[in-house]
Amino acid sequence: MKTKFLAAAWLIASCGSVWAQPKVTDGTSYLMNQAVDVSTDFYDLSNTMFFADHLASFDVQKAEGLVNWKRMHLQPRQAFNTNCAQPRQLDMLDFPTTAYVNDPELKFSLDFVTPRTVRIRMLTTPVEPKPSTSVMLVGEPGTDNSWKAVETDKSIVYSSAYGTVQIDKNPWRIVLKDKNGRVLSQTASLIDIDSTQVKYTPFCFIKRGSDNARRMNPVFTLSPGEMIFGCGESATGLNKVGQKLNLFVTDPQGPETPQMYKPIPFFMSNRGYGMFMHTSAPVTCDFGATYIGLNKLFMGDENLDLFIFFGEPKDILNEYTDLVGKPGMPPLWSFGTWMSRITYFSEKEGYEVAANIRKYKYPCDVIHFDTGWFDVDWQCDYKFSETRFDDPEKMLQDFKKQGFRVCLWQLPYFTPKNKYFQELIDKNLYVKNGNGELPYEDVALDFSNPETVKWYQDKLAGLLNIGVSAIKVDFGEGAPLNGIYVSGKSGWYEHNLYPLRYNKAVADITRELHKENIMWARSAWAGSQRYPLHWGGDAATTNAGMLGTLHSGLSFGLSGFSFWSHDMGGFVTSTPEELYCRWLPFGFLTSHTRAHGAPPTEPWLYDSKRVQDVFRQSAEMKYRLMPYVYAQAKECTEKGLPMLRALFVEFPDDPGAWRVDDEYLFGSQILVAPLLETGMTERTVYLPGGKWIDYQNGDVYGPGWHTIKAGKLPIVMLVRDGAVLPHIKLAQCTDQMDWNKLTLKVYTADSKEAEGLICLPADNILQTVKVDCSAGKPRLESEIKGTKVSF
C-alpha cells in the first residue's frame, strides 16, 4: 500500500504542469472578453484523447447505439531536429483500474427531424444529460418517418428523398451523401492519417488534465473546391475555407477583425449541406486552416448535438430557421430612416433635429437618443433627465404627430455610480462569481433569472408606456465567463447565451405593450434572429470599415438573420465626404437604415451639397421602393431568407455567384454593387443568370463580368430581367404613405413575363404579381387585393 501511495504521489508531482490554466486565445495572454480559442486544448500534451474507433452496438430501428472510443494521447516525436506530436494508444494509469474503463463505449444516436434534417448526438460520459428546454430552439424538433434504413455487414444507411446518412461500423464513420449518392462530406478516422505525414487528430474528444473537463472535436472532410459560409456576422472573406473562426461573443470594437459581436454556430457548404452546432459553449471552427482537407469543429462542450441539413442554400436556411425560429415581421416604420448620433442630450436638441429633417425634406421615421438622455451621460437609469427634458411624454407625442418614432439607448451593465447598483445587489439580480460576489467592478444583469427579467422589463415598460417605440439593446458581449448564473450554468455556457436572453427580454416587453416586433441590438447568438433587428457595430470610417461592414452583413444573412443594419459612413471619426457619399446608397439599400456616428453625421451639418443631395436622393429612392422592401421583408420572414443576400442564394447553380463577396442582392430582384474604393465612379461587376437592367439609366447587361459606371447615385444598382418592382408615391414618413395606390415598374429585356411581390401593411399577406409583357404593353395577369395598381 505504501508503494502504491508513493507512486501516485510521484505521478502528481511529475505532472505539475497540468494544473496550469491552458491559454484560451491565439495571443500571448488572455484579455477579458477576448475570443476563446478552444482548439488549443486539443494540442495540449497533458490531455487525454479518445478517438471514435468502431460501432460497438446499434439498434437500427431506434437509430441509437454505442461507439467504442480508443484512449490515446499526443506523444512528441523528434526527427532531425524537428519535433512534432503524434497520437499514440494509451493504457490508462487511473486508480483503481477496476473502477474505470480504458476504451469507453458511449451513446451515439440519430434523430430524423424532417426529410432534409438529421440530428446527431454523442456523449462523452455514460450519464445522459437531463432533459431541458433550449432557449436557442423555437420548440422541440419534430420527427420525420420518411427515412428508410438498410443494414449490411459494413454499414447502416438511412436515406430520404434529399440525402443519405451512412454509418460505417469499423472504423466508425459518418458519411453524408446527396440524393444521387455523391459524397458531400464524411468524418475523419484514425486510419485516414496513414496516408499523410501530417498526423492530425481525427474525430475525437479530450479529457483535460487540468480539470478533467471534456471537449468534443467532430472532424469532417473538406473536398477540393469546397466553400463554407456563415458562422455569424464575420468581417473576413465570405468563404471561410482557409480561415479559423472563434465563435465566442465579443466586442471587437468594429467589423474589421475576425472577432464578432454576433457569432452563430451554423454554416453551409456549396456542396449541398449545412450544419448547426447546438451548443452555447465556445466553438472554434478550423475550416481547412491547419489541414486543407479537414473541417475541424472544436467544441467547448462535453457532448455533441449536431443538426445536419441537405439541400441548396434556400432549403438549408429554411430548415435551420424552422429549428431556431423565424423573425416576426418588423413594423413598417422601422424600414424608414433612423436619425441618430452619439448623442442628443436634450428635448431642445431633439426638436431641432426633427425640425431640420422636415425642413430639408429628408424622409425619416425614427429619431434615436443615444447615451445622453439621462442626467449623467452613460449612467442608464431609465429616466429622462429632468433638467434637460421638460416634458418627455409631450415630446414623444409631438414627434409621433410629425411622423417620428423614438428609440432610446441603454445597456445591461451598472457601474458603482449608477443609482440601481446597490438595489441590484441587494435583490440578487446580478451575475455572481464562485464566491457569490461580483465578478466584475460592474453589476451585469442575470437574464437567466426570471426575477431579473421582470425588474428589467418593468423599467423598460415605464418608457414604452409613455410613447417610446424601440429600445437600443447595446452591448451584451461581456457576460462574465467565470460567472455563476441562476440557470445553474457557469459563464462557459451562459456567455454566448447572454445576448439571446437580453434580446428576448427587450423584444418580449415591446411586443407585449406595442404589439410590434422591434428592437435595435448589437450582440447575438443562435436564436436571436427571432427578435429583429441587429446592427453592425462601430465600423471604422474608412474603406476597410465599409468592406468589413458589407462582409459582415452578407455573412450574417447566411447565418439565418433576415434583418440587419449598420452605421452609414462608419462610426469612429467624422466621415470623409467622398466616403459618405459612396456609403449612403449602400446604407439605404439595406433592410434597415441608420445615420449614426460618434461625430454628427446628419446631412445638413455637412457643407457639401453633394452629401446633402446623395442623402436625400438615397432616402427618397428607398421610400419610393417601400412596397418592394416591405414585400421582400415579408417573404424573408416566411422562408428564413436575408434581405442582404449573397448572390449564390438566388443562383446556386452559377459557380461564379459563389465567389463574389462584394456585391449582394437586395431582396430577390435588385443587385447592388457598392463603390468600395476612394475615387471610384465605376466598378467591375459579376452578373449571374440572365439579363439585368440598370435601375438608374435603363442600360441592359447580359450575364458575366462587366465594368459598369455608377449612376446619379454613386452605386451600381441593377434589376433582374422579368422583375416587377412595386413603388409608392414619395412621402416624408411611412405614416403618410398611401397604400391604396401603387405603381408597378416592370423590368424586361428578353422576358415575356414578369413577376413580383406585394404585401400591404394593413393585412401582412403576401401576394404574387404576374404581368404579361408579350404584347409590348404590360398586362396584369393576377388579381391584387386591397390596393389599386398602375404601370
C-alpha positions in Angstrom: 0.0 0.0 0.0 2.8 2.3 0.9 4.5 1.7 -2.5 1.3 2.5 -4.4 0.8 5.7 -2.5 4.3 6.9 -3.3 3.8 6.0 -6.9 0.6 8.1 -7.1 2.3 11.0 -5.3 5.2 10.9 -7.8 2.8 11.0 -10.7 1.1 14.1 -9.4 4.4 15.8 -8.7 5.8 15.0 -12.1 2.7 16.3 -14.0 2.5 19.5 -12.1 2.0 21.5 -15.3 -1.4 20.0 -15.8 -2.7 22.3 -13.0 -1.9 25.4 -15.0 -4.8 27.0 -16.8 -4.2 26.5 -20.6 -4.2 29.5 -22.8 -7.6 30.3 -24.3 -6.7 32.6 -27.1 -4.4 32.9 -30.1 -2.5 35.7 -28.3 0.2 35.5 -25.7 -2.1 36.4 -22.9 -5.8 36.5 -22.2 -7.8 39.7 -22.0 -11.3 39.8 -20.6 -13.9 39.1 -23.3 -11.2 38.2 -25.9 -12.4 35.3 -28.0 -11.7 31.9 -26.6 -9.8 29.5 -28.9 -11.0 26.0 -28.0 -8.6 24.3 -30.4 -5.6 24.9 -28.1 -6.9 22.3 -25.7 -6.5 19.7 -28.5 -2.8 20.3 -28.9 -2.0 20.1 -25.2 0.1 17.1 -24.4 -1.2 16.9 -20.8 -4.7 16.0 -22.1 -6.1 12.5 -22.7 -7.7 11.9 -26.1 -10.4 9.5 -27.2 -10.8 8.6 -30.8 -14.1 7.2 -32.3 -13.0 3.7 -33.3 -15.8 1.3 -34.1 -19.5 0.8 -33.6 -19.9 -1.5 -30.6 -23.6 -2.0 -30.9 -26.5 -0.3 -32.7 -30.3 -0.6 -32.8 -31.3 0.3 -36.4 -35.0 0.8 -35.6 -34.2 3.2 -32.7 -31.2 4.7 -34.5 -29.1 4.6 -31.4 -26.2 2.5 -30.1 -22.7 2.6 -28.6 -19.4 3.8 -30.1 -16.1 2.5 -28.9 -13.6 5.2 -28.2 -9.8 4.4 -28.1 -7.8 6.1 -25.3 -4.8 7.9 -26.8 -2.5 10.8 -26.2 -0.3 13.1 -28.1 3.3 12.0 -27.9 6.3 14.1 -29.1 8.4 12.7 -31.9 11.8 14.1 -32.9 13.3 13.7 -36.4 16.5 15.5 -37.4 15.8 18.5 -35.1 12.2 18.6 -35.9 9.6 17.9 -33.1 6.0 17.1 -33.8 3.3 15.3 -31.9 1.5 12.2 -33.0 -1.4 10.3 -31.4 -0.5 7.1 -29.7 -2.6 4.5 -27.9 -2.5 4.9 -24.1 -3.0 2.4 -21.4 -4.7 4.2 -18.5 -3.0 4.8 -15.2 -6.3 5.5 -13.5 -6.5 4.1 -10.0 -8.1 1.7 -9.2 -8.1 0.1 -12.6 -11.3 -1.8 -11.7 -13.2 1.4 -11.4 -12.5 2.9 -14.8 -12.6 1.8 -18.5 -9.7 2.3 -20.8 -11.7 2.4 -24.0 -15.2 3.5 -23.1 -18.3 2.7 -25.1 -20.6 5.7 -25.2 -24.0 6.5 -26.6 -24.5 7.7 -30.2 -27.9 8.4 -31.7 -29.6 9.9 -34.8 -32.9 11.7 -34.9 -34.7 12.4 -38.2 -36.3 15.8 -37.9 -37.5 16.4 -41.4 -36.7 14.8 -44.8 -33.8 17.3 -45.0 -32.7 17.5 -41.4 -30.9 14.9 -39.2 -29.7 15.4 -35.6 -26.6 13.5 -34.5 -25.9 13.3 -30.7 -22.9 11.7 -29.0 -22.0 11.6 -25.3 -18.5 11.5 -23.7 -19.9 10.1 -20.4 -22.3 7.3 -19.5 -24.5 9.8 -17.8 -27.2 11.2 -20.1 -27.9 14.9 -19.7 -31.2 15.8 -18.1 -34.0 17.0 -20.4 -34.1 20.7 -20.6 -35.6 23.4 -22.8 -33.1 25.1 -25.2 -33.5 28.8 -25.5 -31.8 28.5 -28.9 -34.6 26.4 -30.4 -38.1 27.7 -31.1 -39.5 24.4 -29.9 -38.8 20.7 -29.6 -37.6 19.4 -33.0 -40.1 17.3 -34.9 -39.8 13.7 -36.0 -39.9 12.5 -39.6 -40.7 8.9 -40.6 -39.8 9.1 -44.3 -36.2 8.0 -43.8 -35.6 4.3 -44.8 -32.8 2.1 -43.2 -30.7 -0.6 -44.9 -28.1 -2.5 -42.9 -25.2 -4.6 -44.2 -22.2 -6.2 -42.6 -20.2 -3.0 -43.1 -22.7 -0.1 -42.7 -26.1 1.2 -41.8 -27.6 3.6 -44.4 -30.5 5.9 -43.7 -32.0 7.6 -46.8 -34.7 10.2 -47.6 -35.7 12.0 -50.8 -33.0 14.5 -50.2 -29.9 12.8 -48.8 -28.3 9.9 -47.1 -26.5 9.4 -43.7 -24.3 6.3 -43.8 -22.8 4.9 -40.6 -19.7 2.7 -41.2 -19.2 0.2 -38.5 -15.5 -0.4 -38.4 -13.8 2.0 -38.5 -16.7 4.1 -37.2 -17.5 6.9 -39.7 -20.4 9.1 -40.7 -20.7 9.6 -44.5 -23.1 12.3 -45.8 -24.4 11.9 -49.4 -26.8 13.8 -51.6 -29.8 12.1 -53.1 -27.8 10.9 -56.1 -25.2 9.2 -53.9 -22.4 11.7 -54.2 -20.3 12.0 -51.0 -20.7 15.5 -49.6 -18.5 15.1 -46.5 -17.5 12.4 -44.0 -15.9 12.2 -40.6 -12.2 11.6 -40.4 -11.0 8.4 -38.8 -7.7 7.4 -37.3 -6.9 5.1 -40.2 -7.0 8.2 -42.5 -3.8 9.6 -41.2 -1.8 6.6 -42.6 -1.7 8.4 -46.0 -0.2 11.6 -44.8 2.9 12.7 -43.0 0.8 15.2 -41.1 -0.5 13.2 -38.2 -3.6 15.2 -37.5 -6.1 14.2 -34.8 -9.4 12.9 -36.3 -12.9 12.8 -34.8 -12.3 12.8 -31.0 -13.0 14.1 -27.6 -10.5 15.0 -24.9 -10.3 14.9 -21.1 -8.3 17.8 -19.9 -5.5 17.1 -17.5 -6.1 20.4 -15.8 -9.7 19.7 -14.6 -11.0 16.6 -16.3 -13.4 18.7 -18.4 -14.4 17.1 -21.7 -14.4 18.8 -25.0 -15.7 17.5 -28.4 -14.0 17.7 -31.8 -16.0 16.5 -34.7 -13.8 16.4 -37.8 -15.2 16.3 -41.3 -13.6 16.2 -44.7 -13.4 19.2 -47.0 -13.4 18.5 -50.7 -11.4 20.3 -53.4 -13.2 23.5 -54.4 -15.5 23.3 -51.3 -16.6 26.6 -49.8 -18.1 27.3 -46.4 -20.3 30.2 -45.5 -22.0 31.5 -42.3 -20.8 31.5 -38.7 -22.3 34.9 -37.9 -21.5 38.5 -38.6 -18.0 37.9 -39.8 -16.0 40.7 -41.5 -13.4 38.4 -43.0 -13.8 36.9 -46.5 -17.2 35.4 -47.1 -15.8 32.0 -48.0 -14.5 30.7 -44.7 -12.3 27.8 -46.1 -8.8 28.5 -45.0 -10.0 30.5 -42.0 -10.1 29.7 -38.3 -13.1 31.4 -36.5 -13.7 31.6 -32.8 -17.4 31.5 -32.1 -17.4 33.5 -28.9 -19.4 36.7 -28.4 -17.0 39.6 -28.1 -16.9 43.4 -28.5 -14.4 43.5 -31.3 -14.6 47.4 -31.4 -15.7 47.2 -35.1 -16.2 44.9 -38.1 -12.6 44.8 -39.2 -11.2 41.8 -37.3 -12.0 38.0 -37.0 -13.8 38.6 -33.7 -17.5 39.1 -33.7 -20.4 40.8 -31.9 -22.7 38.1 -33.4 -21.0 34.7 -33.9 -23.5 32.0 -34.9 -22.7 28.2 -34.7 -24.1 27.5 -38.1 -22.6 27.2 -41.6 -23.4 25.8 -45.0 -21.3 24.4 -47.8 -21.5 24.9 -51.6 -21.7 21.0 -51.8 -25.3 21.0 -50.6 -25.2 20.6 -46.8 -25.2 22.7 -43.7 -24.5 22.2 -40.0 -25.8 23.7 -36.8 -23.8 23.1 -33.7 -26.4 23.2 -31.0 -24.3 24.4 -28.1 -23.7 27.6 -26.2 -20.2 26.8 -25.2 -17.3 28.4 -27.1 -16.6 26.8 -30.5 -13.6 27.2 -32.8 -14.1 26.3 -36.4 -11.0 25.4 -38.3 -12.1 25.3 -41.9 -9.0 23.9 -43.6 -6.8 26.4 -41.8 -4.4 23.9 -40.2 -5.1 21.0 -42.7 -6.5 21.8 -46.1 -8.7 18.7 -46.3 -10.4 18.9 -42.9 -13.2 20.8 -41.2 -12.3 20.7 -37.5 -15.1 21.8 -35.2 -13.5 22.3 -31.7 -16.4 22.5 -29.2 -16.1 23.5 -25.6 -19.0 21.2 -24.9 -18.7 17.7 -23.4 -21.5 16.4 -25.7 -22.1 16.6 -29.4 -25.5 17.9 -30.6 -25.2 18.5 -34.3 -28.0 19.2 -36.8 -27.2 18.4 -40.5 -29.2 19.8 -43.4 -29.4 18.7 -47.0 -30.2 21.0 -49.9 -29.5 24.2 -51.7 -28.9 27.5 -49.6 -32.6 28.4 -49.6 -33.6 24.9 -48.4 -30.9 24.9 -45.7 -31.8 28.4 -44.4 -35.5 27.5 -44.3 -34.7 24.2 -42.4 -32.3 25.9 -40.0 -34.7 28.8 -39.2 -37.5 26.3 -38.7 -35.4 25.0 -35.8 -34.2 28.2 -34.2 -37.2 30.4 -35.2 -38.1 32.8 -37.9 -38.4 36.5 -37.2 -41.8 38.1 -36.9 -42.5 41.0 -39.3 -41.0 44.3 -38.0 -43.3 47.3 -38.2 -43.4 49.3 -41.4 -41.9 52.4 -39.8 -38.8 50.6 -38.8 -37.8 50.3 -42.5 -37.6 54.1 -42.8 -34.6 56.2 -41.9 -33.3 56.3 -38.3 -31.5 59.6 -37.5 -29.0 59.4 -34.7 -25.7 60.4 -33.2 -23.9 59.8 -30.0 -25.7 61.7 -28.6 -28.7 64.1 -28.5 -28.6 65.5 -24.9 -31.9 67.3 -24.6 -35.5 67.9 -25.6 -34.5 71.1 -27.3 -31.9 69.3 -29.4 -34.4 66.6 -30.3 -36.9 69.2 -31.5 -34.2 70.9 -33.6 -33.3 67.6 -35.2 -36.9 66.8 -36.1 -37.4 70.3 -37.5 -34.3 70.1 -39.7 -35.3 66.7 -41.0 -38.6 68.0 -42.2 -37.2 71.4 -43.3 -34.7 69.9 -45.6 -37.0 67.1 -46.7 -35.0 64.0 -45.7 -37.5 61.2 -45.4 -37.2 59.8 -41.9 -39.2 57.8 -39.4 -37.1 57.5 -36.3 -35.1 59.8 -34.0 -32.7 58.0 -31.7 -31.5 59.3 -28.4 -28.2 57.6 -27.5 -26.2 57.7 -24.3 -27.1 61.2 -23.1 -30.8 61.2 -22.3 -30.1 60.6 -18.6 -28.9 63.2 -16.0 -25.4 61.7 -16.4 -24.1 60.6 -19.8 -23.9 56.8 -20.0 -25.4 56.3 -16.5 -28.5 54.4 -17.5 -31.4 54.9 -15.0 -34.3 54.6 -17.5 -35.4 58.2 -16.8 -35.3 61.3 -19.0 -33.1 64.0 -17.4 -35.5 66.4 -15.6 -33.1 69.3 -16.2 -33.0 68.8 -20.0 -36.4 67.3 -20.8 -39.2 69.4 -19.6 -42.0 67.1 -20.7 -40.7 63.9 -22.4 -44.2 62.4 -22.8 -45.3 65.5 -24.7 -42.2 65.4 -26.8 -42.9 61.8 -27.8 -46.5 62.8 -28.7 -45.3 65.8 -30.7 -42.8 63.6 -32.6 -45.5 61.0 -33.3 -47.7 63.6 -34.9 -44.8 64.6 -37.1 -44.3 61.0 -38.2 -41.3 60.2 -35.9 -40.9 57.3 -33.5 -38.3 57.5 -30.8 -35.7 54.9 -29.9 -33.7 55.0 -26.6 -30.2 53.7 -25.8 -29.5 51.6 -22.7 -27.2 48.7 -21.7 -27.3 45.8 -19.2 -24.3 46.8 -17.0 -24.4 49.1 -13.9 -21.3 50.9 -12.6 -20.9 51.6 -8.9 -22.0 55.2 -9.6 -25.4 54.0 -11.0 -28.4 54.6 -8.8 -29.5 51.0 -9.2 -26.1 49.4 -8.4 -26.9 48.6 -4.8 -30.5 47.7 -5.4 -29.5 45.0 -7.9 -27.0 43.6 -5.5 -29.5 43.6 -2.6 -32.1 41.8 -4.7 -29.6 39.3 -6.1 -30.4 40.2 -9.7 -26.8 40.1 -11.0 -24.3 37.5 -12.3 -22.2 36.2 -9.4 -18.8 34.7 -9.2 -17.9 31.4 -7.4 -18.0 33.2 -4.1 -21.4 34.7 -4.6 -20.0 38.1 -5.1 -19.4 40.5 -8.1 -17.1 39.0 -10.8 -16.7 42.5 -12.3 -16.5 46.0 -11.0 -19.9 46.5 -12.6 -23.2 44.7 -12.0 -24.2 42.6 -15.0 -27.9 41.7 -15.1 -28.5 38.0 -15.0 -31.1 37.4 -17.7 -31.3 33.7 -16.9 -33.1 34.8 -13.7 -36.9 35.4 -14.2 -36.8 38.0 -11.4 -34.1 40.0 -13.1 -36.1 39.9 -16.4 -39.2 41.2 -14.6 -37.2 44.0 -12.9 -35.7 45.0 -16.2 -38.8 44.8 -18.2 -40.7 46.9 -15.7 -38.1 49.7 -16.2 -38.5 49.5 -20.0 -42.3 49.4 -19.7 -42.2 52.8 -18.0 -40.6 54.2 -21.2 -42.6 52.2 -23.7 -45.9 53.2 -22.0 -45.2 56.9 -22.4 -44.6 56.5 -26.1 -41.0 55.3 -26.7 -41.2 52.9 -29.7 -37.9 51.0 -29.6 -35.1 50.2 -27.3 -31.4 50.1 -28.4 -30.1 46.8 -27.0 -26.4 47.8 -26.8 -23.5 45.8 -25.5 -24.3 42.3 -24.1 -20.9 40.9 -25.2 -19.3 41.0 -21.7 -21.2 38.3 -19.7 -18.7 37.0 -17.1 -17.0 33.9 -18.3 -16.3 32.9 -14.7 -19.8 33.8 -13.6 -22.4 31.6 -11.9 -25.9 32.1 -13.3 -29.4 31.4 -11.8 -29.9 28.9 -14.7 -27.4 26.7 -12.8 -24.8 27.1 -15.6 -21.5 28.7 -15.5 -20.3 31.5 -17.8 -18.7 28.9 -20.0 -22.3 28.0 -21.2 -24.1 31.3 -20.5 -21.6 33.8 -22.0 -22.8 33.2 -25.6 -26.4 32.8 -24.5 -26.4 36.3 -22.8 -27.2 38.3 -26.0 -30.1 35.9 -26.8 -31.6 36.2 -23.4 -31.0 40.0 -23.5 -32.6 40.3 -27.0 -35.6 38.3 -25.9 -36.2 40.3 -22.7 -36.4 43.6 -24.7 -38.4 42.1 -27.7 -40.9 40.4 -25.4 -41.9 43.5 -23.4 -42.0 45.7 -26.6 -44.3 43.1 -28.3 -46.5 42.8 -25.2 -47.0 46.6 -24.9 -46.9 47.7 -28.5 -47.8 44.6 -30.5 -44.7 45.2 -32.6 -41.6 43.0 -33.1 -38.8 45.5 -32.9 -35.6 46.4 -31.1 -32.1 47.6 -32.1 -29.3 45.2 -30.9 -25.6 44.8 -31.3 -24.9 41.3 -30.0 -26.5 38.0 -30.9 -26.3 34.2 -30.8 -28.3 31.4 -32.4 -32.0 32.2 -31.8 -31.6 35.9 -31.8 -33.0 36.2 -35.3 -36.4 35.8 -33.7 -36.0 39.3 -32.3 -35.2 41.8 -35.1 -33.3 43.8 -35.6 -29.5 44.0 -35.3 -26.9 46.4 -36.5 -23.2 46.0 -37.3 -21.5 47.8 -34.5 -18.8 50.5 -34.6 -17.3 50.5 -38.1 -14.2 52.4 -39.0 -14.7 55.5 -41.1 -12.5 54.0 -43.9 -12.8 51.9 -47.0 -11.8 48.9 -44.8 -14.7 49.7 -42.5 -17.1 49.8 -45.4 -15.8 46.5 -46.8 -15.9 44.8 -43.4 -19.4 46.1 -42.9 -20.5 44.6 -46.3 -18.9 41.2 -45.5 -20.4 41.2 -42.0 -23.9 41.8 -43.3 -23.6 39.2 -46.0 -22.2 36.6 -43.6 -24.9 37.5 -41.0 -27.6 36.9 -43.6 -26.1 33.5 -44.4 -26.4 32.6 -40.7 -30.2 32.8 -40.6 -30.9 36.5 -40.0 -33.3 38.4 -42.2 -32.8 41.9 -41.0 -29.6 43.9 -40.4 -28.4 47.5 -40.4 -25.2 49.4 -40.0 -23.9 52.9 -39.3 -23.7 54.6 -42.7 -20.3 56.1 -43.2 -18.9 54.4 -40.1 -18.9 55.4 -36.5 -15.5 56.4 -35.2 -14.4 59.8 -36.7 -16.1 62.3 -38.9 -16.8 60.5 -42.2 -15.0 62.0 -45.2 -17.5 63.4 -47.6 -16.4 61.2 -50.6 -16.7 58.0 -48.5 -20.0 59.1 -47.0 -21.5 59.6 -50.5 -20.4 56.1 -51.6 -21.7 54.5 -48.3 -25.1 56.2 -48.3 -26.9 54.4 -51.1 -25.5 51.1 -49.7 -27.0 52.0 -46.3 -30.4 52.8 -47.9 -30.3 49.6 -49.9 -30.2 47.6 -46.6 -33.3 46.3 -44.8 -32.9 49.0 -42.1 -31.1 52.3 -42.4 -29.4 54.4 -39.8 -27.3 57.6 -39.8 -25.2 57.4 -36.7 -21.7 58.2 -35.5 -19.6 59.5 -32.7 -19.3 62.8 -34.5 -22.5 64.1 -36.1 -23.5 62.6 -39.5 -26.7 64.5 -40.1 -26.6 65.6 -43.7 -27.5 69.3 -43.1 -24.4 69.6 -40.9 -22.2 68.9 -44.0 -21.2 72.0 -46.0 -21.1 69.7 -49.1 -24.2 70.0 -51.2 -23.1 66.6 -52.7 -23.6 64.9 -49.3 -27.0 66.5 -48.8 -28.2 65.6 -52.2 -27.0 62.0 -52.1 -28.5 61.5 -48.6 -31.9 62.9 -49.7 -31.9 61.1 -53.1 -31.0 57.8 -51.5 -33.7 58.2 -48.8 -36.3 59.1 -51.5 -35.3 56.1 -53.5 -35.9 53.7 -50.6 -39.1 55.4 -49.6 -40.5 55.1 -53.1 -39.4 51.4 -53.1 -41.0 50.8 -49.8 -43.7 48.4 -51.2 -40.8 46.3 -52.7 -38.8 46.5 -49.4 -41.8 45.5 -47.3 -42.9 42.6 -49.5 -39.4 41.2 -49.7 -39.1 41.5 -46.0 -42.3 39.6 -45.5 -41.1 36.8 -47.7 -37.8 36.7 -45.7 -39.8 36.1 -42.5 -41.6 33.2 -44.1 -38.6 31.5 -45.6 -35.7 32.4 -43.4 -34.0 34.4 -46.1 -31.8 37.5 -45.7 -32.7 40.9 -47.2 -29.0 41.5 -47.8 -28.4 38.3 -49.8 -25.3 36.7 -51.3 -25.7 36.1 -55.0 -25.5 32.3 -54.7 -28.6 32.1 -52.6 -30.6 33.0 -55.7 -28.2 31.5 -58.2 -26.8 28.3 -56.6 -26.1 26.7 -60.0 -23.8 29.5 -61.1 -20.2 28.8 -59.9 -19.3 32.4 -60.3 -22.0 33.5 -57.9 -20.4 31.6 -55.0 -17.1 33.5 -55.5 -18.5 37.1 -55.2 -18.3 38.7 -51.8 -18.5 42.5 -52.6 -21.9 42.5 -54.3 -25.3 41.5 -53.0 -29.0 41.1 -53.8 -31.3 43.4 -52.0 -34.2 41.0 -51.7 -34.6 38.7 -54.7 -34.7 41.2 -57.6 -32.2 44.0 -57.2 -28.5 43.5 -57.4 -26.3 46.1 -55.7 -22.5 46.7 -56.1 -21.2 49.4 -53.8 -18.2 51.5 -54.7 -15.6 50.4 -52.2 -12.6 52.5 -53.2 -11.8 56.2 -53.0 -12.5 58.0 -56.2 -14.4 55.1 -57.8 -17.1 56.1 -60.3 -17.3 52.6 -61.9 -16.5 49.1 -61.0 -16.3 45.5 -62.2 -19.5 43.6 -61.5 -20.4 40.0 -61.9 -23.9 39.3 -63.1 -25.4 35.8 -62.6 -28.3 34.3 -64.6 -29.8 36.2 -67.5 -30.2 39.9 -68.4 -30.0 42.8 -65.9 -31.4 46.3 -66.3 -29.7 49.4 -64.7 -32.2 50.9 -62.3 -30.8 54.4 -62.8 -30.4 54.6 -66.6 -32.1 51.5 -68.2 -28.9 50.0 -69.7 -29.1 46.3 -70.3 -26.3 43.8 -69.5 -26.0 40.1 -70.0 -24.5 37.5 -67.6 -20.8 37.6 -66.8 -18.3 40.3 -65.9 -18.9 43.9 -66.8 -17.4 47.3 -66.0 -20.4 49.4 -65.1 -20.5 53.1 -64.4 -22.4 54.3 -61.3 -25.4 56.5 -61.9 -26.6 59.7 -60.3 -26.4 57.8 -57.0 -22.8 56.6 -56.5 -23.6 52.9 -56.6 -24.3 50.2 -59.2 -27.9 49.0 -59.0 -29.4 46.5 -61.4 -32.8 44.8 -61.7 -33.4 41.2 -62.9 -35.0 40.7 -66.3 -38.6 39.8 -65.6 -38.9 41.7 -62.3 -41.9 43.7 -61.1 -40.9 46.4 -58.5 -43.9 48.0 -56.8 -43.4 51.7 -56.0 -45.3 54.2 -53.9 -45.7 58.0 -54.0 -42.9 59.7 -52.1 -43.8 60.6 -48.5 -41.6 62.1 -45.8 -42.5 59.3 -43.4 -44.2 55.9 -43.7 -47.3 57.1 -41.8 -48.0 59.4 -44.7 -47.8 56.7 -47.4 -50.9 56.0 -49.4 -51.0 52.2 -49.9 -54.3 52.4 -51.8 -52.4 53.3 -54.9 -49.2 51.6 -56.1 -47.2 51.9 -59.2 -45.8 48.7 -60.8 -42.5 49.2 -62.6 -41.8 46.3 -65.0 -38.2 45.5 -66.0 -37.9 43.3 -69.1 -35.3 42.7 -71.7 -35.9 39.2 -73.1 -38.6 38.1 -70.7 -42.2 38.0 -71.9 -43.5 37.6 -68.4 -42.6 39.4 -65.2 -43.3 38.7 -61.6 -43.0 40.5 -58.2 -44.5 40.6 -54.7 -46.8 42.9 -52.9 -47.6 42.9 -49.1 -49.9 45.6 -47.7 -49.2 46.6 -44.1 -52.9 46.5 -43.4 -53.0 42.7 -43.6 -49.4 41.5 -44.0 -50.5 38.9 -46.6 -48.0 38.3 -49.4 -49.4 38.5 -52.9 -47.7 37.5 -56.1 -47.9 39.9 -59.0 -47.8 38.4 -62.5 -47.5 40.5 -65.6 -47.8 39.5 -69.3 -45.3 41.6 -71.4 -45.6 39.6 -74.7 -47.7 42.3 -76.4 -45.2 45.1 -75.6 -47.6 46.7 -73.2 -47.7 45.1 -69.7 -50.9 43.4 -68.8 -51.7 42.3 -65.2 -52.5 38.6 -65.0 -53.1 38.2 -61.3 -55.7 39.9 -59.0 -54.3 42.3 -56.5 -56.4 42.7 -53.4 -56.6 45.8 -51.2 -55.0 48.4 -53.5 -55.2 49.8 -57.0 -52.2 49.4 -59.2 -51.0 51.1 -62.4 -48.0 50.6 -64.6 
